[in-house]
């Protein structure tokens, strides 16, 4: 009851934030006529002036109304697009490190130019994280025109880029790229021996597009840097000949050699399946007569058997992967896009 009464008197936290943001929007709108009177050169000069004021002690929050007003005017001159008040509020929400929910077509890409411009003034660099290389390239090209107009540099971080090109992309004031590339570059930077070999600089500010997909859905897929291959392809090929001779169980305790749990995405050999697999492996010359897959010396072979089972039972051509130029290319389960350069771990990729 007390909590309800306080909300009625003072408003909820969200209501108070909206009031604060609305007050800033009014301040930005007041500055608009003055920005419209500036020449292109004078508008561009605002960027250096903001950087100098930041170095002299002003905070980004203090610079926000003027910086947003400058970006709004620049976007109108370069692309003919003007940020609406609701986009100004969305930009403030992102600047504060919060999530702004916007529907498709409401101008998320344009809105993101506001906090990215503001935070780039600190000189620490801004990362804009998208879900694929196409969007990263498109947004960098389109929104980069506005940032370039205001004197900022824009880079795009794509997969398969040369080392020097990546360093150049990260040296830009604003860098567009995918979550996978930012993540893998971070991991690779932690494996180098010399500082000059790193591609990323000190991390500053990031904006994540499709945040629910990237931080929830795709977060289930770990980013793994592969080491050297531990075994030859011959063993994978030999085990691949054995797997089709094992029978799938129609139900968990039914007849057959292995059970597939589609929900958990796992495959388990039954007791009879272990015996059947051992016999088949022995016949193929892969397991010494009388030996068991449970013996320590045969753990590696057991690993190959399970990798083969998963490849046959759980991963299907043109659904989970495609074959291009005799290479397996993974299909992203969330977007349906091809994930060139990505590989499944623990021998699964080789088994597929």
C-alpha angles and dihedrals in degrees: 000000000000090000091051091049093050090051090053092050101038102016128235121297089256091052091051092050092050090052090051092048092046090054090053091048089056090052091051092049090051089056094050099087091051092051091050090057094056122099119238090257093050092047090050090048089062089076094062090043091053091048091051093049090049091052089050092057109275114134127232088246089059091048094046101094094050094040092051090048090052092049092048091054093044092052090051093051097044103036103013089242124128123199112241120224091256089055089052088055090047089053091052091050091054092045089056090055096253135124121261115199113213130166125235110281096026093108105261093158093052092043091055091062089072101062092032091057093044095049094043087064088074089067093232097108132246128239120207108197119206133175100247144014093253094060092042091054094042096049093043091053096045102037091034088071090065095045092047089051088057093048100260125127123233128203134184122214111209133175117266092023117150116256094250092050091052091051089051092050092051092046090063121100091243124026125194121200147123126283090244094055094046089048097047092045089054091051093047091049089057090056099054123101100212128052092226089061092065119101099197124068126207110317115247122158132352136188116203119205117206088015094179091056095045101040098035114021100033092036087079089070110075121220105236127183106214121229127209118308109268101199140024125260091245093079092050090050092048094049089046088063091054101048098069088060091064116090123228118231116239090209131018097258096029133107117296142072105268141021123220118211102198094185095052091035092229138126124212129190115226121227089259089046091057091053092046092048092049091052093049092047091049091050089050091052093244097111124043113244112269093017125126130221087229093066115107092239090058100047090103091054090049088053090054092049092054092045088053093048092051091047092052100039106032109026119064133188116256090012106060098010145002131211117239123173089348091304129114111240117192119232114221106243092212103043103020090230124135115257102210113194094021120117135189114243136231095043095300094117092053091046092052 
